[in-house]
């Protein structure tokens, strides 16, 4: 998984939408409202097959496979209407504005989920949030050097 590319995507969303998005499940202080959080909920979802293996004349072998991963986004604000508006803005970024940016990082969007109300009640007040999940497709490559090669084979002798 290319975590650097994910951080670049998050930074680009802020540049394009003006909304700060931070990593979820950390002990860092929360930024001022409104803001968004992202959480990699499924870092590796196996795709079909075993991938492909290719050998090159220089003595290397490469295994390539596609996989999917899911990132969940939640937008927090002081009221329900603002969370809806900002979640829609980020949602649209994935559907249109961010497509080329994501493709430039060798990833593709498989699906962008519906915007859902994820508001929770905390003791005596509400924590307003709306969110959605994005499923990405990426490619994983592993390369190794082949140490042993068979130069000649004697058949029947």
N, C-alpha and C positions, 0 to 999 in steps of 0.2 A: 504494500500500500504506500502510495506516495503522499506522505503527510505534508511535505512542503507544498505540493500543488494544492492541497486542501486549504492550507493557510493562505496561499495566494488568492484562491477563490473567495475566501471570507474577506480578505482585505479589499478585493475588487468590488464586492457587494457594497461595502461601506463607501468606497469612492463613488459608485454609481447611484446609490440610494440615499446616502447620508446617514444610514442607520448603523450604529456600532453593534457588532455581533461578537460575543465572547464565547470561549469554550465552557461547556456545562460541567457540572460535577467537580468544581475546583473550590479551594478555600479562599480564593482571591475575593476582595470586596466587590460587591455589585456596582456596576456603573449607574449613573443617574438614569431614571426613566426618560424616554423610552429606550429600550435596547433589545437585542436578540441574543439567544444562546443557540449553540449547535452542539450536537452530541452524535458521535459515530456509534450508532446502535448495533450495526452488523458490519464489522470490518472486512469479512470475507464470506461471500456466498458463492459456493462452487457453481460454475457453469457446467454445461454438458461435456461429456467426454473427459479424456485424460490430458488434453492439450496436444501439441505437436512437438516432435523432436526432429531437429535438423542437424546435420554434420557438415562442417566446412572443411576445405582442403588444408586449412592452417592448423588442424588438430583440435578444434573446439567443437563442442556439442552444445546446442541451445534448446532449451525446453520453453515453450511459450504456451500460456493458457490465458483465457479470458475469465474474469470473475466479476461479480457485482458487489457493491457495498451500499449501505444505507446511512444517510445522515438525517437526523431529525432536527428541525428548526422550531423554536418557540420564540414568540415576540411578546415582550412585557411592556405594559404602559399603565397610565393612571386610570384609564377607563376602557371599557369593552370596545367602543367604536374605534379608538385609536389603534388597538391591537389588530382589529380586522383590517383597517386601512394599511397599516405597515406590513402585516403578513401578506396581504395581496400584492403590495409593491415588491417584496422579496420573491414571492411566488412567480410573478410576472418576469422578474429578472432571470429566473431559471428557464422559463418557457421561451424567452426571446432574447433579451439583452445579453445574457451571459453565455449563450450557446457557443459562439466562436471562441470566447475566452477559455471555456472548458475544453473544447476540442483541441486548442493549442497546447493543452497539457496532457494530450493523449488519453482523454477520457470522453465518455459520452453519457448523456442522460437517458436512462431507460424509461423512467416515469417520474412525474411530479405529482404527489398525492394531493388529495383535497385539503383545503384549509379547514381545520377543526377547532372548536372551542375547547381549550384545555385549562380553563379557569379553575382555580382551586379555592376552597374556603380555608382561611388560616385563623383559627381561634375566634377573632371578632371582626375580621374584614376579608375581602376577596383579593386574591392575586390574579389580576386579569391577564390572560395570555391566550393567544391563538397560534396554531402551528401546523406544520405539514412535514411530510417525509419526502426525501428525494433519493431515488435509487440510481446509482451510477454504474457504468460498465468501464472496466479498465483492463489492461493487459499486464501480466506478470511474466518476466523473463528471468531465467536462470541459465548461466553459462558455466561450463566446466571444460577443463583441458583433458583430452584423452591421452592417457599415459602410454597405453599399449596399443599397438596396431599390428595387424597381421599383414606381413609383406607378401608372402607366398603360401600357397596351399598345395600340398601334394595329394592328389586324389587317385586312389587305386594303386598306390605304389608302395 
